[in-house]
């Protein structure tokens, strides 16, 4: 009896979801991203220009969420997070990770200990500069290829290009924000 009721209930919920045309997973992702942005925005500080851009993108994300454009809201919330992080300052080097062996990462379970990416040590600054250059180049090329019309994206790419030599970490974050906004604009 309980199985029958549970099965009927699940069929009704699935039918309701299909009838409304809402992807609840996408809505949940957007709500989660917006909650993260709102939490970061409460204690945000740093460069005023970048904070203003971050708050503008956050407002866009909230409007997109209200308009039920969940993918766009998710991408805009990601861009706002990148902008808030860039406003806080240059990313710091992380402590070196063990090269071999197993380690526990609570959000990923047991996994291999090699952690590629930006780690402190030999060539950290060079790797960061190279990643920033690639991100800025990609943002510039995607902006041209997809013929982006968003003025903020153009400003972000120009700002990232200007900061490549002095602040590669911020340039990387600005370029990632631009890429997220391009993705939101094009819809994939």
C-alpha positions, 0 to 999 in steps of 0.5 A: 500500500505504501509503495503504491502511494509513494509510486503514485506520488512520484509520478504526480511530482514528475508529471507536474515538473514536466507540465511546468517545464521547470528543471528543478536541478537547474533551479536548485543550482541557481538558488545555491549560487545566489545564496553563496553570492549573498553570503560573500557580499555581506562581508565584502570589501576591497577595491570599490570599482570591482565591488560595484561591478560585483554588486551590479552582476549580483543584481542581474543574477537575482533578476534572472532568477526571478524571471526563471532564467536559472542557467543565466542566474547561475552563470551571473552568480558565478561571475559575481563571486569571481568579482568579489574575490578579485575585489578582495585582492590578489589570490594568495599561494596555498600551502604545498600539498603532499605529492603522493599518497592518500589524503582525505578531502571531506567534500570529495571522499578519499582520493589521490593526494596529488593536487595539481593547480596553483601551489606555492613553490617553484614557479608559482608566480610563473604558472599563475601568470600563464593561467591568467594570460590563457584566461584573458586570451580565451575571454577575448576570443570568445567575446569576439567569436560570439559577438558579445554585446554586453558592455560590462564584459568588454570592460572586464576583459580590458581591465584584465588585460591591463592587470596582467603584468602587475596583478595576474591573480586579479586578471585571472579572476576578472577573465573568469568573470567575463567568461561566465557572463559570456556563457550567461549571455549565449545560454550555454 
